[in-house]
Amino acid sequence: MPSQRATFKPYYQDQIMAIPPTLDELVSKGHPVRIVNDVINRINIQFLLDAYKIKGCSSYHPQMLLKVLVFGYVSNVYSSRKLETACRENIN
């Protein structure tokens, strides 16, 4: 009598990819994050760069932080803690 047990395909959560995908490959072409990225890249932020002090630890680039804030607003995320979580958990 044949077995009535279900058969599942194996999966390996700890498997290492031979060639990891780039961020560009992980974000779809029509995603709003690409629009935010393109717009912020075209803005002259020299006044922000000039405001940074040379002392202390290195800072995150202001252009990257501006992208996070603007995309957060586009996505209706306004809390800094929620933005932090989204940056950790979402590729977009």
PDB file of N, CA, C and O in Angstrom:
ATOM      1  N   MET A   1       0.837  -1.183   0.000  1.00  0.00           N
ATOM      2  CA  MET A   1       0.000   0.000   0.000  1.00  0.00           C
ATOM      3  C   MET A   1       0.891   1.259   0.000  1.00  0.00           C
ATOM      4  O   MET A   1       1.781   1.370   0.843  1.00  0.00           O
ATOM      5  N   PRO A   2       0.666   2.216  -0.935  1.00  0.00           N
ATOM      6  CA  PRO A   2       1.502   3.416  -1.015  1.00  0.00           C
ATOM      7  C   PRO A   2       1.309   4.319   0.213  1.00  0.00           C
ATOM      8  O   PRO A   2       0.255   4.337   0.850  1.00  0.00           O
ATOM      9  N   SER A   3       2.357   5.049   0.502  1.00  0.00           N
ATOM     10  CA  SER A   3       2.337   5.969   1.647  1.00  0.00           C
ATOM     11  C   SER A   3       1.423   7.160   1.350  1.00  0.00           C
ATOM     12  O   SER A   3       1.408   7.669   0.229  1.00  0.00           O
ATOM     13  N   GLN A   4       0.677   7.592   2.334  1.00  0.00           N
ATOM     14  CA  GLN A   4      -0.242   8.724   2.180  1.00  0.00           C
ATOM     15  C   GLN A   4       0.351  10.015   2.759  1.00  0.00           C
ATOM     16  O   GLN A   4      -0.379  10.969   3.027  1.00  0.00           O
ATOM     17  N   ARG A   5       1.645  10.042   2.946  1.00  0.00           N
ATOM     18  CA  ARG A   5       2.296  11.218   3.513  1.00  0.00           C
ATOM     19  C   ARG A   5       2.572  12.250   2.430  1.00  0.00           C
ATOM     20  O   ARG A   5       2.873  11.903   1.288  1.00  0.00           O
ATOM     21  N   ALA A   6       2.469  13.499   2.793  1.00  0.00           N
ATOM     22  CA  ALA A   6       2.754  14.585   1.853  1.00  0.00           C
ATOM     23  C   ALA A   6       4.251  14.652   1.576  1.00  0.00           C
ATOM     24  O   ALA A   6       5.074  14.358   2.443  1.00  0.00           O
ATOM     25  N   THR A   7       4.583  15.042   0.359  1.00  0.00           N
ATOM     26  CA  THR A   7       5.974  15.202  -0.036  1.00  0.00           C
ATOM     27  C   THR A   7       6.224  16.678  -0.301  1.00  0.00           C
ATOM     28  O   THR A   7       5.484  17.316  -1.050  1.00  0.00           O
ATOM     29  N   PHE A   8       7.259  17.211   0.308  1.00  0.00           N
ATOM     30  CA  PHE A   8       7.582  18.630   0.152  1.00  0.00           C
ATOM     31  C   PHE A   8       8.931  18.788  -0.524  1.00  0.00           C
ATOM     32  O   PHE A   8       9.822  17.952  -0.372  1.00  0.00           O
ATOM     33  N   LYS A   9       9.067  19.871  -1.270  1.00  0.00           N
ATOM     34  CA  LYS A   9      10.356  20.210  -1.851  1.00  0.00           C
ATOM     35  C   LYS A   9      11.250  20.728  -0.729  1.00  0.00           C
ATOM     36  O   LYS A   9      10.776  21.442   0.155  1.00  0.00           O
ATOM     37  N   PRO A  10      12.522  20.382  -0.753  1.00  0.00           N
ATOM     38  CA  PRO A  10      13.415  20.852   0.314  1.00  0.00           C
ATOM     39  C   PRO A  10      13.710  22.343   0.163  1.00  0.00           C
ATOM     40  O   PRO A  10      13.729  22.882  -0.944  1.00  0.00           O
ATOM     41  N   TYR A  11      13.935  22.984   1.285  1.00  0.00           N
ATOM     42  CA  TYR A  11      14.390  24.371   1.254  1.00  0.00           C
ATOM     43  C   TYR A  11      15.467  24.547   2.317  1.00  0.00           C
ATOM     44  O   TYR A  11      15.462  23.873   3.348  1.00  0.00           O
ATOM     45  N   TYR A  12      16.385  25.460   2.046  1.00  0.00           N
ATOM     46  CA  TYR A  12      17.526  25.654   2.925  1.00  0.00           C
ATOM     47  C   TYR A  12      17.654  27.141   3.240  1.00  0.00           C
ATOM     48  O   TYR A  12      18.070  27.925   2.386  1.00  0.00           O
ATOM     49  N   GLN A  13      17.304  27.525   4.440  1.00  0.00           N
ATOM     50  CA  GLN A  13      17.362  28.931   4.820  1.00  0.00           C
ATOM     51  C   GLN A  13      18.789  29.438   4.969  1.00  0.00           C
ATOM     52  O   GLN A  13      19.032  30.636   4.829  1.00  0.00           O
ATOM     53  N   ASP A  14      19.723  28.564   5.245  1.00  0.00           N
ATOM     54  CA  ASP A  14      21.106  28.973   5.463  1.00  0.00           C
ATOM     55  C   ASP A  14      21.957  28.864   4.206  1.00  0.00           C
ATOM     56  O   ASP A  14      23.176  29.029   4.266  1.00  0.00           O
ATOM     57  N   GLN A  15      21.334  28.592   3.080  1.00  0.00           N
ATOM     58  CA  GLN A  15      22.078  28.424   1.838  1.00  0.00           C
ATOM     59  C   GLN A  15      22.690  29.755   1.413  1.00  0.00           C
ATOM     60  O   GLN A  15      22.017  30.785   1.424  1.00  0.00           O
ATOM     61  N   ILE A  16      23.948  29.729   1.044  1.00  0.00           N
ATOM     62  CA  ILE A  16      24.652  30.921   0.590  1.00  0.00           C
ATOM     63  C   ILE A  16      24.525  31.000  -0.928  1.00  0.00           C
ATOM     64  O   ILE A  16      24.701  30.002  -1.627  1.00  0.00           O
ATOM     65  N   MET A  17      24.218  32.194  -1.430  1.00  0.00           N
ATOM     66  CA  MET A  17      24.103  32.382  -2.875  1.00  0.00           C
ATOM     67  C   MET A  17      25.499  32.488  -3.482  1.00  0.00           C
ATOM     68  O   MET A  17      26.379  33.142  -2.922  1.00  0.00           O
ATOM     69  N   ALA A  18      25.690  31.854  -4.605  1.00  0.00           N
ATOM     70  CA  ALA A  18      26.979  31.925  -5.287  1.00  0.00           C
ATOM     71  C   ALA A  18      27.238  33.346  -5.780  1.00  0.00           C
ATOM     72  O   ALA A  18      28.343  33.870  -5.637  1.00  0.00           O
ATOM     73  N   ILE A  19      26.219  33.957  -6.356  1.00  0.00           N
ATOM     74  CA  ILE A  19      26.314  35.340  -6.821  1.00  0.00           C
ATOM     75  C   ILE A  19      25.141  36.099  -6.210  1.00  0.00           C
ATOM     76  O   ILE A  19      24.017  35.985  -6.698  1.00  0.00           O
ATOM     77  N   PRO A  20      25.385  36.873  -5.149  1.00  0.00           N
ATOM     78  CA  PRO A  20      24.270  37.588  -4.524  1.00  0.00           C
ATOM     79  C   PRO A  20      23.698  38.647  -5.470  1.00  0.00           C
ATOM     80  O   PRO A  20      24.448  39.282  -6.212  1.00  0.00           O
ATOM     81  N   PRO A  21      22.393  38.838  -5.451  1.00  0.00           N
ATOM     82  CA  PRO A  21      21.792  39.843  -6.326  1.00  0.00           C
ATOM     83  C   PRO A  21      22.160  41.257  -5.868  1.00  0.00           C
ATOM     84  O   PRO A  21      22.400  41.500  -4.685  1.00  0.00           O
ATOM     85  N   THR A  22      22.198  42.172  -6.818  1.00  0.00           N
ATOM     86  CA  THR A  22      22.434  43.574  -6.480  1.00  0.00           C
ATOM     87  C   THR A  22      21.115  44.203  -6.046  1.00  0.00           C
ATOM     88  O   THR A  22      20.045  43.651  -6.301  1.00  0.00           O
ATOM     89  N   LEU A  23      21.192  45.352  -5.395  1.00  0.00           N
ATOM     90  CA  LEU A  23      19.972  46.059  -5.003  1.00  0.00           C
ATOM     91  C   LEU A  23      19.145  46.419  -6.231  1.00  0.00           C
ATOM     92  O   LEU A  23      17.915  46.404  -6.189  1.00  0.00           O
ATOM     93  N   ASP A  24      19.829  46.743  -7.324  1.00  0.00           N
ATOM     94  CA  ASP A  24      19.119  47.087  -8.556  1.00  0.00           C
ATOM     95  C   ASP A  24      18.267  45.921  -9.049  1.00  0.00           C
ATOM     96  O   ASP A  24      17.179  46.133  -9.586  1.00  0.00           O
ATOM     97  N   GLU A  25      18.744  44.712  -8.873  1.00  0.00           N
ATOM     98  CA  GLU A  25      17.989  43.527  -9.293  1.00  0.00           C
ATOM     99  C   GLU A  25      16.820  43.232  -8.358  1.00  0.00           C
ATOM    100  O   GLU A  25      15.821  42.652  -8.785  1.00  0.00           O
ATOM    101  N   LEU A  26      16.930  43.619  -7.102  1.00  0.00           N
ATOM    102  CA  LEU A  26      15.896  43.306  -6.117  1.00  0.00           C
ATOM    103  C   LEU A  26      14.723  44.282  -6.136  1.00  0.00           C
ATOM    104  O   LEU A  26      13.631  43.946  -5.677  1.00  0.00           O
ATOM    105  N   VAL A  27      14.941  45.492  -6.664  1.00  0.00           N
ATOM    106  CA  VAL A  27      13.885  46.512  -6.695  1.00  0.00           C
ATOM    107  C   VAL A  27      13.294  46.551  -8.100  1.00  0.00           C
ATOM    108  O   VAL A  27      14.019  46.719  -9.080  1.00  0.00           O
ATOM    109  N   SER A  28      11.979  46.398  -8.194  1.00  0.00           N
ATOM    110  CA  SER A  28      11.328  46.375  -9.510  1.00  0.00           C
ATOM    111  C   SER A  28      11.487  47.715 -10.225  1.00  0.00           C
ATOM    112  O   SER A  28      11.639  48.761  -9.595  1.00  0.00           O
ATOM    113  N   LYS A  29      11.449  47.656 -11.539  1.00  0.00           N
ATOM    114  CA  LYS A  29      11.699  48.848 -12.363  1.00  0.00           C
ATOM    115  C   LYS A  29      10.684  49.965 -12.135  1.00  0.00           C
ATOM    116  O   LYS A  29      11.046  51.137 -12.229  1.00  0.00           O
ATOM    117  N   GLY A  30       9.435  49.640 -11.841  1.00  0.00           N
ATOM    118  CA  GLY A  30       8.411  50.664 -11.680  1.00  0.00           C
ATOM    119  C   GLY A  30       8.171  51.098 -10.247  1.00  0.00           C
ATOM    120  O   GLY A  30       7.201  51.806  -9.975  1.00  0.00           O
ATOM    121  N   HIS A  31       9.025  50.694  -9.330  1.00  0.00           N
ATOM    122  CA  HIS A  31       8.797  50.991  -7.909  1.00  0.00           C
ATOM    123  C   HIS A  31       9.012  52.483  -7.629  1.00  0.00           C
ATOM    124  O   HIS A  31       9.934  53.088  -8.178  1.00  0.00           O
ATOM    125  N   PRO A  32       8.166  53.081  -6.777  1.00  0.00           N
ATOM    126  CA  PRO A  32       8.297  54.516  -6.452  1.00  0.00           C
ATOM    127  C   PRO A  32       9.649  54.896  -5.853  1.00  0.00           C
ATOM    128  O   PRO A  32      10.059  56.053  -5.956  1.00  0.00           O
ATOM    129  N   VAL A  33      10.343  53.957  -5.234  1.00  0.00           N
ATOM    130  CA  VAL A  33      11.645  54.286  -4.653  1.00  0.00           C
ATOM    131  C   VAL A  33      12.631  54.710  -5.741  1.00  0.00           C
ATOM    132  O   VAL A  33      13.553  55.481  -5.477  1.00  0.00           O
ATOM    133  N   ARG A  34      12.443  54.215  -6.947  1.00  0.00           N
ATOM    134  CA  ARG A  34      13.321  54.617  -8.053  1.00  0.00           C
ATOM    135  C   ARG A  34      13.077  56.076  -8.449  1.00  0.00           C
ATOM    136  O   ARG A  34      14.015  56.792  -8.800  1.00  0.00           O
ATOM    137  N   ILE A  35      11.830  56.508  -8.392  1.00  0.00           N
ATOM    138  CA  ILE A  35      11.511  57.909  -8.703  1.00  0.00           C
ATOM    139  C   ILE A  35      12.129  58.822  -7.654  1.00  0.00           C
ATOM    140  O   ILE A  35      12.754  59.828  -7.990  1.00  0.00           O
ATOM    141  N   VAL A  36      11.952  58.468  -6.376  1.00  0.00           N
ATOM    142  CA  VAL A  36      12.540  59.262  -5.290  1.00  0.00           C
ATOM    143  C   VAL A  36      14.054  59.326  -5.467  1.00  0.00           C
ATOM    144  O   VAL A  36      14.646  60.395  -5.324  1.00  0.00           O
ATOM    145  N   ASN A  37      14.673  58.216  -5.772  1.00  0.00           N
ATOM    146  CA  ASN A  37      16.118  58.167  -5.976  1.00  0.00           C
ATOM    147  C   ASN A  37      16.547  59.105  -7.102  1.00  0.00           C
ATOM    148  O   ASN A  37      17.491  59.878  -6.939  1.00  0.00           O
ATOM    149  N   ASP A  38      15.862  59.042  -8.238  1.00  0.00           N
ATOM    150  CA  ASP A  38      16.217  59.886  -9.385  1.00  0.00           C
ATOM    151  C   ASP A  38      16.039  61.367  -9.075  1.00  0.00           C
ATOM    152  O   ASP A  38      16.886  62.181  -9.443  1.00  0.00           O
ATOM    153  N   VAL A  39      14.948  61.725  -8.404  1.00  0.00           N
ATOM    154  CA  VAL A  39      14.682  63.135  -8.088  1.00  0.00           C
ATOM    155  C   VAL A  39      15.730  63.675  -7.117  1.00  0.00           C
ATOM    156  O   VAL A  39      16.284  64.752  -7.337  1.00  0.00           O
ATOM    157  N   ILE A  40      16.000  62.937  -6.053  1.00  0.00           N
ATOM    158  CA  ILE A  40      16.968  63.402  -5.054  1.00  0.00           C
ATOM    159  C   ILE A  40      18.371  63.480  -5.651  1.00  0.00           C
ATOM    160  O   ILE A  40      19.143  64.367  -5.286  1.00  0.00           O
ATOM    161  N   ASN A  41      18.711  62.577  -6.554  1.00  0.00           N
ATOM    162  CA  ASN A  41      20.026  62.629  -7.204  1.00  0.00           C
ATOM    163  C   ASN A  41      20.201  63.889  -8.038  1.00  0.00           C
ATOM    164  O   ASN A  41      21.332  64.321  -8.260  1.00  0.00           O
ATOM    165  N   ARG A  42      19.122  64.483  -8.500  1.00  0.00           N
ATOM    166  CA  ARG A  42      19.197  65.685  -9.344  1.00  0.00           C
ATOM    167  C   ARG A  42      19.196  66.985  -8.544  1.00  0.00           C
ATOM    168  O   ARG A  42      19.447  68.055  -9.099  1.00  0.00           O
ATOM    169  N   ILE A  43      18.918  66.899  -7.250  1.00  0.00           N
ATOM    170  CA  ILE A  43      18.859  68.097  -6.410  1.00  0.00           C
ATOM    171  C   ILE A  43      20.271  68.479  -5.966  1.00  0.00           C
ATOM    172  O   ILE A  43      21.062  67.622  -5.571  1.00  0.00           O
ATOM    173  N   ASN A  44      20.575  69.770  -6.037  1.00  0.00           N
ATOM    174  CA  ASN A  44      21.857  70.274  -5.549  1.00  0.00           C
ATOM    175  C   ASN A  44      21.784  70.386  -4.025  1.00  0.00           C
ATOM    176  O   ASN A  44      21.038  71.208  -3.494  1.00  0.00           O
ATOM    177  N   ILE A  45      22.553  69.565  -3.334  1.00  0.00           N
ATOM    178  CA  ILE A  45      22.531  69.576  -1.865  1.00  0.00           C
ATOM    179  C   ILE A  45      23.854  70.094  -1.296  1.00  0.00           C
ATOM    180  O   ILE A  45      24.222  69.763  -0.169  1.00  0.00           O
ATOM    181  N   GLN A  46      24.557  70.895  -2.069  1.00  0.00           N
ATOM    182  CA  GLN A  46      25.860  71.397  -1.622  1.00  0.00           C
ATOM    183  C   GLN A  46      25.755  72.153  -0.301  1.00  0.00           C
ATOM    184  O   GLN A  46      26.664  72.074   0.526  1.00  0.00           O
ATOM    185  N   PHE A  47      24.662  72.885  -0.089  1.00  0.00           N
ATOM    186  CA  PHE A  47      24.495  73.628   1.164  1.00  0.00           C
ATOM    187  C   PHE A  47      24.421  72.680   2.360  1.00  0.00           C
ATOM    188  O   PHE A  47      24.860  73.031   3.456  1.00  0.00           O
ATOM    189  N   LEU A  48      23.869  71.483   2.159  1.00  0.00           N
ATOM    190  CA  LEU A  48      23.848  70.489   3.236  1.00  0.00           C
ATOM    191  C   LEU A  48      25.250  69.933   3.486  1.00  0.00           C
ATOM    192  O   LEU A  48      25.658  69.751   4.633  1.00  0.00           O
ATOM    193  N   LEU A  49      25.965  69.671   2.431  1.00  0.00           N
ATOM    194  CA  LEU A  49      27.323  69.146   2.567  1.00  0.00           C
ATOM    195  C   LEU A  49      28.232  70.151   3.264  1.00  0.00           C
ATOM    196  O   LEU A  49      29.088  69.775   4.065  1.00  0.00           O
ATOM    197  N   ASP A  50      28.041  71.427   2.957  1.00  0.00           N
ATOM    198  CA  ASP A  50      28.852  72.474   3.573  1.00  0.00           C
ATOM    199  C   ASP A  50      28.571  72.618   5.063  1.00  0.00           C
ATOM    200  O   ASP A  50      29.433  73.079   5.811  1.00  0.00           O
ATOM    201  N   ALA A  51      27.386  72.234   5.499  1.00  0.00           N
ATOM    202  CA  ALA A  51      26.998  72.378   6.906  1.00  0.00           C
ATOM    203  C   ALA A  51      27.612  71.308   7.803  1.00  0.00           C
ATOM    204  O   ALA A  51      27.608  71.463   9.024  1.00  0.00           O
ATOM    205  N   TYR A  52      28.134  70.235   7.235  1.00  0.00           N
ATOM    206  CA  TYR A  52      28.691  69.149   8.040  1.00  0.00           C
ATOM    207  C   TYR A  52      30.058  69.527   8.593  1.00  0.00           C
ATOM    208  O   TYR A  52      30.865  70.162   7.914  1.00  0.00           O
ATOM    209  N   LYS A  53      30.299  69.130   9.821  1.00  0.00           N
ATOM    210  CA  LYS A  53      31.584  69.360  10.491  1.00  0.00           C
ATOM    211  C   LYS A  53      32.526  68.191  10.190  1.00  0.00           C
ATOM    212  O   LYS A  53      32.087  67.067   9.947  1.00  0.00           O
ATOM    213  N   ILE A  54      33.803  68.475  10.210  1.00  0.00           N
ATOM    214  CA  ILE A  54      34.800  67.452   9.931  1.00  0.00           C
ATOM    215  C   ILE A  54      35.117  66.632  11.180  1.00  0.00           C
ATOM    216  O   ILE A  54      35.651  65.529  11.064  1.00  0.00           O
ATOM    217  N   LYS A  55      34.805  67.137  12.351  1.00  0.00           N
ATOM    218  CA  LYS A  55      35.139  66.464  13.611  1.00  0.00           C
ATOM    219  C   LYS A  55      34.275  65.227  13.837  1.00  0.00           C
ATOM    220  O   LYS A  55      33.185  65.098  13.279  1.00  0.00           O
ATOM    221  N   GLY A  56      34.789  64.321  14.670  1.00  0.00           N
ATOM    222  CA  GLY A  56      33.994  63.175  15.103  1.00  0.00           C
ATOM    223  C   GLY A  56      33.956  62.043  14.099  1.00  0.00           C
ATOM    224  O   GLY A  56      34.741  61.983  13.154  1.00  0.00           O
ATOM    225  N   CYS A  57      33.017  61.150  14.339  1.00  0.00           N
ATOM    226  CA  CYS A  57      32.842  59.967  13.487  1.00  0.00           C
ATOM    227  C   CYS A  57      32.286  60.358  12.126  1.00  0.00           C
ATOM    228  O   CYS A  57      31.711  61.433  11.956  1.00  0.00           O
ATOM    229  N   SER A  58      32.466  59.475  11.176  1.00  0.00           N
ATOM    230  CA  SER A  58      31.889  59.720   9.856  1.00  0.00           C
ATOM    231  C   SER A  58      30.367  59.677   9.942  1.00  0.00           C
ATOM    232  O   SER A  58      29.797  58.954  10.759  1.00  0.00           O
ATOM    233  N   SER A  59      29.729  60.455   9.094  1.00  0.00           N
ATOM    234  CA  SER A  59      28.267  60.561   9.095  1.00  0.00           C
ATOM    235  C   SER A  59      27.691  59.814   7.907  1.00  0.00           C
ATOM    236  O   SER A  59      28.393  59.516   6.940  1.00  0.00           O
ATOM    237  N   TYR A  60      26.399  59.515   7.994  1.00  0.00           N
ATOM    238  CA  TYR A  60      25.709  58.999   6.815  1.00  0.00           C
ATOM    239  C   TYR A  60      25.591  60.136   5.815  1.00  0.00           C
ATOM    240  O   TYR A  60      25.460  61.298   6.198  1.00  0.00           O
ATOM    241  N   HIS A  61      25.638  59.802   4.550  1.00  0.00           N
ATOM    242  CA  HIS A  61      25.571  60.833   3.516  1.00  0.00           C
ATOM    243  C   HIS A  61      24.204  61.507   3.553  1.00  0.00           C
ATOM    244  O   HIS A  61      23.181  60.823   3.586  1.00  0.00           O
ATOM    245  N   PRO A  62      24.171  62.839   3.550  1.00  0.00           N
ATOM    246  CA  PRO A  62      22.885  63.548   3.627  1.00  0.00           C
ATOM    247  C   PRO A  62      21.944  63.219   2.475  1.00  0.00           C
ATOM    248  O   PRO A  62      20.726  63.246   2.647  1.00  0.00           O
ATOM    249  N   GLN A  63      22.485  62.913   1.321  1.00  0.00           N
ATOM    250  CA  GLN A  63      21.642  62.556   0.180  1.00  0.00           C
ATOM    251  C   GLN A  63      20.892  61.257   0.461  1.00  0.00           C
ATOM    252  O   GLN A  63      19.712  61.139   0.134  1.00  0.00           O
ATOM    253  N   MET A  64      21.569  60.287   1.064  1.00  0.00           N
ATOM    254  CA  MET A  64      20.930  59.022   1.405  1.00  0.00           C
ATOM    255  C   MET A  64      19.853  59.239   2.465  1.00  0.00           C
ATOM    256  O   MET A  64      18.761  58.679   2.363  1.00  0.00           O
ATOM    257  N   LEU A  65      20.152  60.047   3.482  1.00  0.00           N
ATOM    258  CA  LEU A  65      19.172  60.322   4.537  1.00  0.00           C
ATOM    259  C   LEU A  65      17.950  61.040   3.979  1.00  0.00           C
ATOM    260  O   LEU A  65      16.822  60.763   4.388  1.00  0.00           O
ATOM    261  N   LEU A  66      18.172  61.960   3.050  1.00  0.00           N
ATOM    262  CA  LEU A  66      17.058  62.670   2.416  1.00  0.00           C
ATOM    263  C   LEU A  66      16.182  61.704   1.622  1.00  0.00           C
ATOM    264  O   LEU A  66      14.957  61.832   1.626  1.00  0.00           O
ATOM    265  N   LYS A  67      16.794  60.751   0.950  1.00  0.00           N
ATOM    266  CA  LYS A  67      16.031  59.735   0.212  1.00  0.00           C
ATOM    267  C   LYS A  67      15.169  58.909   1.158  1.00  0.00           C
ATOM    268  O   LYS A  67      14.015  58.611   0.850  1.00  0.00           O
ATOM    269  N   VAL A  68      15.728  58.540   2.312  1.00  0.00           N
ATOM    270  CA  VAL A  68      14.972  57.761   3.295  1.00  0.00           C
ATOM    271  C   VAL A  68      13.778  58.564   3.793  1.00  0.00           C
ATOM    272  O   VAL A  68      12.667  58.039   3.870  1.00  0.00           O
ATOM    273  N   LEU A  69      13.997  59.833   4.131  1.00  0.00           N
ATOM    274  CA  LEU A  69      12.902  60.672   4.633  1.00  0.00           C
ATOM    275  C   LEU A  69      11.808  60.866   3.587  1.00  0.00           C
ATOM    276  O   LEU A  69      10.624  60.703   3.883  1.00  0.00           O
ATOM    277  N   VAL A  70      12.201  61.211   2.378  1.00  0.00           N
ATOM    278  CA  VAL A  70      11.213  61.469   1.320  1.00  0.00           C
ATOM    279  C   VAL A  70      10.446  60.198   0.990  1.00  0.00           C
ATOM    280  O   VAL A  70       9.224  60.240   0.852  1.00  0.00           O
ATOM    281  N   PHE A  71      11.132  59.071   0.861  1.00  0.00           N
ATOM    282  CA  PHE A  71      10.412  57.836   0.573  1.00  0.00           C
ATOM    283  C   PHE A  71       9.516  57.450   1.733  1.00  0.00           C
ATOM    284  O   PHE A  71       8.433  56.905   1.519  1.00  0.00           O
ATOM    285  N   GLY A  72       9.941  57.720   2.948  1.00  0.00           N
ATOM    286  CA  GLY A  72       9.088  57.484   4.111  1.00  0.00           C
ATOM    287  C   GLY A  72       7.806  58.288   4.017  1.00  0.00           C
ATOM    288  O   GLY A  72       6.722  57.762   4.270  1.00  0.00           O
ATOM    289  N   TYR A  73       7.918  59.557   3.656  1.00  0.00           N
ATOM    290  CA  TYR A  73       6.724  60.395   3.511  1.00  0.00           C
ATOM    291  C   TYR A  73       5.824  59.884   2.390  1.00  0.00           C
ATOM    292  O   TYR A  73       4.601  59.865   2.532  1.00  0.00           O
ATOM    293  N   VAL A  74       6.426  59.472   1.280  1.00  0.00           N
ATOM    294  CA  VAL A  74       5.648  58.923   0.162  1.00  0.00           C
ATOM    295  C   VAL A  74       4.898  57.663   0.598  1.00  0.00           C
ATOM    296  O   VAL A  74       3.794  57.395   0.123  1.00  0.00           O
ATOM    297  N   SER A  75       5.503  56.897   1.501  1.00  0.00           N
ATOM    298  CA  SER A  75       4.919  55.638   1.974  1.00  0.00           C
ATOM    299  C   SER A  75       4.084  55.805   3.242  1.00  0.00           C
ATOM    300  O   SER A  75       3.674  54.818   3.852  1.00  0.00           O
ATOM    301  N   ASN A  76       3.834  57.052   3.637  1.00  0.00           N
ATOM    302  CA  ASN A  76       3.075  57.356   4.866  1.00  0.00           C
ATOM    303  C   ASN A  76       3.747  56.816   6.121  1.00  0.00           C
ATOM    304  O   ASN A  76       3.072  56.364   7.047  1.00  0.00           O
ATOM    305  N   VAL A  77       5.063  56.863   6.152  1.00  0.00           N
ATOM    306  CA  VAL A  77       5.826  56.487   7.346  1.00  0.00           C
ATOM    307  C   VAL A  77       6.510  57.754   7.834  1.00  0.00           C
ATOM    308  O   VAL A  77       7.376  58.296   7.149  1.00  0.00           O
ATOM    309  N   TYR A  78       6.127  58.229   9.016  1.00  0.00           N
ATOM    310  CA  TYR A  78       6.637  59.495   9.529  1.00  0.00           C
ATOM    311  C   TYR A  78       7.474  59.326  10.792  1.00  0.00           C
ATOM    312  O   TYR A  78       8.246  60.221  11.138  1.00  0.00           O
ATOM    313  N   SER A  79       7.342  58.224  11.472  1.00  0.00           N
ATOM    314  CA  SER A  79       8.059  57.972  12.717  1.00  0.00           C
ATOM    315  C   SER A  79       9.499  57.557  12.423  1.00  0.00           C
ATOM    316  O   SER A  79       9.744  56.718  11.555  1.00  0.00           O
ATOM    317  N   SER A  80      10.446  58.145  13.145  1.00  0.00           N
ATOM    318  CA  SER A  80      11.851  57.781  12.928  1.00  0.00           C
ATOM    319  C   SER A  80      12.103  56.316  13.278  1.00  0.00           C
ATOM    320  O   SER A  80      12.931  55.660  12.646  1.00  0.00           O
ATOM    321  N   ARG A  81      11.400  55.809  14.270  1.00  0.00           N
ATOM    322  CA  ARG A  81      11.570  54.394  14.628  1.00  0.00           C
ATOM    323  C   ARG A  81      11.018  53.479  13.541  1.00  0.00           C
ATOM    324  O   ARG A  81      11.600  52.435  13.246  1.00  0.00           O
ATOM    325  N   LYS A  82       9.896  53.871  12.949  1.00  0.00           N
ATOM    326  CA  LYS A  82       9.336  53.058  11.860  1.00  0.00           C
ATOM    327  C   LYS A  82      10.218  53.144  10.618  1.00  0.00           C
ATOM    328  O   LYS A  82      10.362  52.167   9.884  1.00  0.00           O
ATOM    329  N   LEU A  83      10.812  54.324  10.384  1.00  0.00           N
ATOM    330  CA  LEU A  83      11.745  54.457   9.266  1.00  0.00           C
ATOM    331  C   LEU A  83      12.968  53.563   9.483  1.00  0.00           C
ATOM    332  O   LEU A  83      13.452  52.922   8.551  1.00  0.00           O
ATOM    333  N   GLU A  84      13.456  53.529  10.711  1.00  0.00           N
ATOM    334  CA  GLU A  84      14.602  52.675  11.028  1.00  0.00           C
ATOM    335  C   GLU A  84      14.272  51.207  10.773  1.00  0.00           C
ATOM    336  O   GLU A  84      15.065  50.475  10.182  1.00  0.00           O
ATOM    337  N   THR A  85      13.095  50.789  11.227  1.00  0.00           N
ATOM    338  CA  THR A  85      12.667  49.402  11.021  1.00  0.00           C
ATOM    339  C   THR A  85      12.537  49.095   9.533  1.00  0.00           C
ATOM    340  O   THR A  85      12.970  48.040   9.070  1.00  0.00           O
ATOM    341  N   ALA A  86      11.941  50.020   8.790  1.00  0.00           N
ATOM    342  CA  ALA A  86      11.770  49.816   7.348  1.00  0.00           C
ATOM    343  C   ALA A  86      13.128  49.706   6.645  1.00  0.00           C
ATOM    344  O   ALA A  86      13.289  48.905   5.723  1.00  0.00           O
ATOM    345  N   CYS A  87      14.092  50.502   7.077  1.00  0.00           N
ATOM    346  CA  CYS A  87      15.427  50.438   6.468  1.00  0.00           C
ATOM    347  C   CYS A  87      16.103  49.100   6.746  1.00  0.00           C
ATOM    348  O   CYS A  87      16.851  48.594   5.910  1.00  0.00           O
ATOM    349  N   ARG A  88      15.845  48.538   7.899  1.00  0.00           N
ATOM    350  CA  ARG A  88      16.437  47.259   8.261  1.00  0.00           C
ATOM    351  C   ARG A  88      15.756  46.090   7.565  1.00  0.00           C
ATOM    352  O   ARG A  88      16.412  45.109   7.215  1.00  0.00           O
ATOM    353  N   GLU A  89      14.435  46.186   7.360  1.00  0.00           N
ATOM    354  CA  GLU A  89      13.661  45.031   6.909  1.00  0.00           C
ATOM    355  C   GLU A  89      13.299  45.037   5.432  1.00  0.00           C
ATOM    356  O   GLU A  89      13.035  43.975   4.869  1.00  0.00           O
ATOM    357  N   ASN A  90      13.278  46.189   4.792  1.00  0.00           N
ATOM    358  CA  ASN A  90      12.818  46.280   3.406  1.00  0.00           C
ATOM    359  C   ASN A  90      13.974  46.590   2.469  1.00  0.00           C
ATOM    360  O   ASN A  90      14.826  47.426   2.768  1.00  0.00           O
ATOM    361  N   ILE A  91      13.993  45.917   1.351  1.00  0.00           N
ATOM    362  CA  ILE A  91      14.995  46.198   0.324  1.00  0.00           C
ATOM    363  C   ILE A  91      14.677  47.510  -0.376  1.00  0.00           C
ATOM    364  O   ILE A  91      15.588  48.260  -0.728  1.00  0.00           O
ATOM    365  N   ASN A  92      13.395  47.796  -0.581  1.00  0.00           N
ATOM    366  CA  ASN A  92      12.984  49.004  -1.288  1.00  0.00           C
ATOM    367  C   ASN A  92      13.492  50.201  -0.554  1.00  0.00           C
ATOM    368  O   ASN A  92      13.258  51.332  -0.980  1.00  0.00           O
TER     369      ASN A  92
END
